Amino acid sequence: MGKDDFKVRLQPQDVANQKNPTHKNAAKIFIHPTTFAQGGFTTAHLCNVETDGPTRWEAVAWPAPDKNVANNIISVSRVFQKLANLELGQLAKVTPGNGPVPDAGTVVMKETTPDPEPLPASEQTRWQYYLESRLEVAEFILPSMSFDDVVLNGSRRSFVVISVNGRTDSVAKYAPGLTIVEFSNEEAVQTRGKLEVCPLPGMKRQIDDLNEFFNDFDVEFEGYTTPTYSCGIVIYGSHGTGKSMLLDHIAATNWGRVVRLGYSDKPSTIQTCFKTALEQRSPTILLLDDITKLIGKEQSNRQVMVETIGEGLEALSNRARQQNRRPQVLVVATCLDYLNDIPHSLQRPGRFEEHISLPVPDAQGRKEIIRYHKPTFAPDVFDQYISDLGDRTHAYTGADLRKVLYRATKAWRKRVGSPSKAEPLIWNDVAKGLQEVRPTAMHDINLKPPTVRWSDIGGYEEVKVALQRVLRRPTGLRARMSKPPKGVLLYGPPGCSKTMTAQAMATESDFNFFAVKGGELLNMYVGETERSIRNLFKRAREASPSIIFFDEFDSIAGSRSGGSTGGGVQALTTLLTEMDGFERIGEVFVLAATNKPELLDSALRRPGRFDELIYVPLPDAKAREAIFAAKARELGFPEDGTIDIPELARQTEGYSGAEVARICDKAFWDADEKDGISAMGVLLGAIQKTPKLVTKDMLDHYKDWQEKFRS
């Protein structure tokens, strides 16, 4: 008799009558050890039980502990006997099943208490948790399993398992954190809440977009031109912008059973979650907070996990197409950046094509968040303090603002000693909180804030005025009728204070400053340069108002028709796309500097990109005097009156600012103190030994380019 066609007789398993059975062996089929080995069975794996009818049931294969029983006899529990409608002595066919017993997702149970009192909504969750603990003891779960006269909080009730993972003929194994109990009674369904998130401070537009996505659940797509079949949506934003908080609010809608998936879950668990959610009758919310814990680049099983999640989302959207309405399954994931963190295969239609960004709040949003926390300011200064704090906390996230108020409260407690409502928070407490909390958007920016001021730069009056005009914010009618430029290009000979000017612009405007050399962004790996540019702009928007300063700009913005490499073309395209995508003009300025403007791509001249071109010439006499004076203080030139700064400035006409500074740095390096030459003589000698690197041809070239570029 082969392993696939042997038949056995049924004999009821010897189970003692217990008032509260554990159901430990309810799903097991006990097979004689010899037959078990010959038939190819595996302990704790699936087996199939069939009779003459068309139905086949799943059970758990197990070697019988008693070898004295005939090898053609199997033992089954009364639960399984009832499920499969088996009679004693009946012939059946038992064959190995398809691998290990799967994990149980949703177990639907029905109350069988005679004439029960309605189960209060407040008690449903408690009963569900308790029944889940009983399933854990049973280990293997079968439909028809009954739990009679269960007592909880003084109430006695009975329940029976209706289905496991959406099926009435299958067996599954209890899985901690995955197996959940759902009730099939109508009362449980009627308590379901609406899938809608209430307004949150600083998130009005995002909540509106989210609720608009939710509105397409539980509706027929009849008449829709292009229905969004996808059940998945991604919420992304920097640390502290409220992603996890928003997930908690979604879970609190009580629209469906909430299942949270995390880094410890295996692909098989994820697969079961999606399958169970799709098959069950009641709604399910699958939450993947920080999806990179599952599909991050550092995860060894990343590709398998991506495919598993993609297949789960695809199955949901396919069901939506078939029935012309979304199944009652919502999948919400969070990450820091949609484009970088969500693989392209998961961004396809039907998967995570919907996404909502949570930006760092603007001034109005910050004030709403601060007001939401109800700080204990005195009534007469309440509105003023909130306004001032909101205005002074650009780049602060909602989490940052909460930390500021927490630190302010600590300062308040230290100040007043014994806390009392009669002693409100004062501005000094808030100021201490601000000193201790740095905005999240700037945490991993290693640049020291520039300390250069306009007064540190001598001369260059026309350049200063031009840049100050760019940052000027008109009010009233002028504000509505004009738009400040997004980008400013500084060009001119090398060594002429372009970087220093950019730093002064950031310092005087109190903007956050992001400086990067163009060459530093270029990366040999495909896609890395574009990713770096996108991240740079993302950080600048989050820390706005801010200035992005590109030095050596021609290295990434070279002409696409001038033989640029593929990586350079992609870098330029990404740069232009980011500049075109500014939502709030005036919050982020792009300042670029180059010595080779002729290499720049012509697309940079289009409106809304580099609207201002500012020529930074060689330093004039006033600027050169300022450099000599600054160097005199820095290097400790003799204060005997022998240094004639105006004369030094006259002698260095045609030199760049960097060359003048270098003359001062090297002047006394090789000078012999015994030769009796004065400090002025040493400096004049250094000037004579230093050639001018900026030639007349170079200056003429800048003039010609300027006329051509502006034409």
C-alpha positions, 0 to 999 in steps of 0.5 A, spaced: 500 500 500 503 506 497 503 512 502 498 516 497 493 511 497 492 507 504 486 507 507 485 507 515 479 506 520 477 511 524 477 511 532 475 516 537 481 519 540 481 517 548 480 524 551 477 525 558 471 529 559 473 536 562 469 542 563 474 546 560 478 542 555 485 545 553 484 543 546 491 541 546 490 535 541 484 537 537 487 538 530 492 532 531 491 526 527 495 520 530 498 515 526 501 509 527 509 510 527 510 505 522 505 508 517 507 515 519 514 513 517 512 509 511 507 514 508 512 520 508 509 524 514 512 529 518 511 531 525 507 537 526 506 538 518 499 538 515 496 532 512 489 532 508 483 527 510 478 525 505 472 521 505 468 519 499 465 526 498 468 531 495 471 535 501 478 535 504 480 537 511 486 539 513 489 537 520 496 536 523 500 529 522 502 526 529 505 520 530 501 516 535 504 515 542 501 508 543 504 503 538 500 497 540 494 500 536 493 497 529 497 500 523 491 502 519 488 505 525 488 513 526 485 517 532 482 523 531 479 528 536 471 529 537 472 536 534 475 534 528 470 528 528 464 533 528 468 538 523 469 533 518 462 529 519 466 523 520 463 516 523 466 511 527 469 505 522 469 509 516 474 509 511 478 515 509 484 517 506 490 521 509 496 523 505 501 528 507 499 536 506 503 542 503 509 543 508 508 546 515 502 548 519 501 556 517 500 561 522 493 563 524 491 570 522 484 572 524 480 567 527 473 568 527 469 566 533 461 566 534 458 567 541 453 560 542 451 562 549 443 561 550 439 568 550 446 572 551 446 579 554 449 583 548 456 584 549 458 591 551 463 594 546 467 596 552 468 589 553 469 586 546 476 587 546 477 584 553 474 578 551 478 577 544 484 578 548 482 572 553 480 568 547 486 569 544 490 566 550 485 560 550 487 559 543 495 560 545 494 554 550 490 550 544 496 551 539 493 548 533 486 552 531 481 548 528 474 551 525 468 548 530 473 548 536 468 550 542 469 554 548 463 553 553 462 556 559 468 561 559 468 566 565 471 573 565 469 578 569 463 575 572 460 573 566 459 566 563 459 565 555 460 560 550 464 561 543 465 557 537 471 558 532 467 559 525 473 560 520 481 560 521 484 565 516 478 566 512 477 558 511 472 553 514 476 547 513 483 549 515 488 548 521 493 554 523 498 555 528 497 560 534 502 566 532 504 571 538 502 578 535 499 575 529 493 571 531 487 575 533 480 574 534 474 577 531 467 576 533 462 575 527 456 577 531 452 584 528 453 587 534 461 587 533 460 590 526 455 596 528 460 599 533 465 600 527 468 607 527 468 611 521 475 611 517 476 619 518 482 622 522 480 629 526 484 635 524 491 636 527 495 642 529 499 644 523 497 638 518 490 641 515 492 640 508 495 633 509 489 631 513 484 633 508 488 629 503 488 623 507 481 623 508 480 624 501 484 617 500 479 614 506 473 616 502 474 611 497 473 605 502 466 602 502 464 605 496 462 603 489 467 605 483 461 606 479 462 612 474 469 613 476 474 615 470 480 612 473 479 609 480 485 608 485 484 601 486 490 601 491 489 600 498 496 602 500 498 609 502 505 612 505 506 618 510 513 620 509 517 626 513 523 628 517 524 625 524 519 629 529 514 631 524 508 626 526 508 620 522 507 615 528 502 620 531 498 620 525 498 612 525 496 612 532 490 617 530 488 612 524 488 606 529 484 610 533 478 611 528 476 604 530 474 602 523 477 595 523 482 591 527 489 594 527 495 589 526 502 593 526 508 590 522 515 591 525 522 589 523 521 582 527 516 579 522 518 574 517 516 574 510 511 569 511 508 572 517 507 579 512 504 574 507 499 571 512 497 578 514 495 580 507 492 574 506 488 574 512 486 581 511 483 580 504 479 574 506 476 576 513 469 579 513 471 585 518 476 591 516 483 591 517 488 596 518 495 594 517 500 599 519 508 599 517 511 604 521 518 606 519 517 601 513 525 601 512 526 596 518 523 591 513 525 593 506 531 598 508 538 597 504 541 594 510 536 588 511 539 581 508 532 579 506 530 586 503 528 583 496 524 578 499 520 582 503 519 587 498 516 582 493 512 579 499 509 586 500 508 588 493 504 581 492 500 583 498 498 590 495 497 587 488 492 582 491 488 587 494 488 592 488 486 586 484 480 584 488 478 592 488 478 591 480 474 585 480 469 587 485 469 595 483 470 597 490 476 596 495 476 591 500 476 593 507 483 593 508 487 599 509 495 599 509 499 605 511 506 605 511 511 611 514 518 613 512 523 619 511 523 620 504 518 616 499 523 617 493 529 614 496 526 609 501 520 606 497 523 601 492 520 603 485 517 596 484 512 598 490 511 605 487 507 602 481 500 603 480 496 599 485 501 599 490 504 605 494 502 610 489 499 614 494 503 618 498 503 624 503 508 629 505 509 631 512 513 637 512 516 641 517 511 646 520 511 653 517 510 659 522 502 658 522 503 651 523 508 652 529 503 656 533 497 651 532 502 646 535 504 650 541 497 652 542 495 645 542 499 643 548 496 649 552 502 652 555 501 655 562 502 662 560 499 668 563 492 670 560 495 677 558 501 674 554 498 668 552 497 670 545 503 674 544 508 668 547 505 663 542 506 668 536 513 670 538 515 662 540 512 660 533 516 666 529 523 664 533 522 656 531 523 656 524 526 648 522 523 646 529 518 640 528 512 638 532 516 634 536 521 639 537 516 644 540 514 639 545 521 638 547 522 646 548 515 646 552 518 640 556 524 644 557 521 650 559 517 647 564 523 644 567 526 651 568 519 653 571 519 648 576 526 649 578 525 657 578 518 656 582 520 651 587 514 648 589 509 648 582 503 652 582 498 654 577 499 661 580 506 661 577 505 661 570 511 660 565 515 666 563 519 668 557 525 666 561 523 659 562 521 659 554 528 662 552 532 656 556 528 651 553 530 654 546 537 654 548 537 646 550 533 644 544 536 644 537 531 643 531 531 636 528 532 638 521 539 641 523 541 635 527 546 632 522 548 638 519 556 639 521 557 646 518 558 651 523 554 657 522 557 662 518 559 668 522 561 673 516 558 680 516 557 685 510 562 689 515 567 684 514 567 685 506 570 691 504 568 694 498 563 690 493 558 695 495 554 693 488 554 686 490 552 687 497 546 691 495 544 686 489 544 681 494 540 685 500 535 686 494 534 679 493 532 677 500 528 683 501 521 681 503 516 686 500 509 687 504 502 689 502 500 690 494 508 689 492 508 682 496 502 680 492 504 683 485 512 680 485 515 674 486 522 674 489 527 670 485 529 663 487 536 663 484 542 667 484 548 666 480 555 669 482 560 669 477 567 672 476 574 671 477 577 666 482 579 668 489 574 674 489 570 673 495 564 669 492 564 664 498 565 669 503 559 674 500 554 668 500 556 666 508 555 674 509 548 673 506 546 667 510 548 671 516 545 677 515 539 674 513 539 669 519 537 664 514 540 657 515 546 655 511 547 649 507 554 649 503 557 644 498 562 644 493 559 642 486 564 636 486 563 633 492 556 631 490 558 627 484 558 620 485 561 614 481 555 610 483 548 611 479 543 615 482 547 617 488 548 624 485 541 625 484 539 622 491 544 627 494 541 633 491 534 631 492 536 630 500 540 637 500 533 640 497 529 636 502 533 638 508 533 646 506 526 646 505 525 643 512 530 648 515 527 654 511 528 659 511 535 657 508 540 658 503 543 653 499 550 655 496 553 651 491 561 652 490 564 650 483 557 650 480 559 648 473 561 641 476 554 639 476 551 644 472 555 644 466 552 644 459 548 638 457 550 639 449 558 640 451 560 633 452 557 632 459 557 625 462 551 621 463 551 622 471 552 630 470 546 630 465 542 627 471 545 631 476 543 637 472 536 635 471 535 633 478 537 640 480 532 643 475 527 639 477 528 641 485 528 648 483 522 648 479 518 644 485 519 649 490 512 650 493 513 656 497 518 661 493 522 665 498 523 660 503 529 657 500 534 661 496 539 657 491 546 661 491 551 659 486 558 661 485 562 659 479 569 661 475 567 658 469 560 661 467 560 659 460 560 652 462 553 653 465 547 649 461 542 654 458 536 651 461 539 655 468 536 662 464 529 660 464 524 664 469 524 661 476 531 658 476 537 663 476 533 670 475 539 674 478 546 674 475 551 678 479 558 679 477 563 679 482 569 683 480 576 683 482 576 687 489 577 695 488 581 699 492 577 699 498 576 692 498 583 691 498 584 696 504 579 692 508 583 685 506 590 688 508 587 691 515 584 685 517 590 681 515 594 686 519 590 685 525 590 677 524 597 677 523 600 682 528 603 687 523 607 692 527 603 698 529 609 703 528 606 707 523 610 704 517 605 700 514 601 704 509 595 700 507 592 705 502 599 704 498 599 697 499 592 697 496 594 701 490 600 697 489 595 691 488 591 693 483 589 687 479 590 682 484 584 678 487 582 678 494 585 671 495 592 673 492 592 679 497 591 675 503 596 670 500 601 676 500 600 677 507 600 670 509 607 669 506 610 676 506 614 675 512 615 667 511 622 668 507 624 675 510 631 675 513 630 679 520 637 681 520 637 685 513 634 691 516 628 691 511 622 694 514 615 691 514 612 695 509 618 693 505 617 686 506 610 687 503 612 691 497 617 686 496 612 680 496 607 684 492 613 684 486 614 677 487 607 675 486 604 674 479 597 676 477 593 670 476 587 674 473 589 676 466 585 682 462 583 676 457 580 673 462 576 679 464 574 681 457 571 674 457 567 675 463 564 681 460 563 678 453 559 672 456 555 677 460 553 680 454 551 674 451 548 671 457 543 677 458 541 677 450 
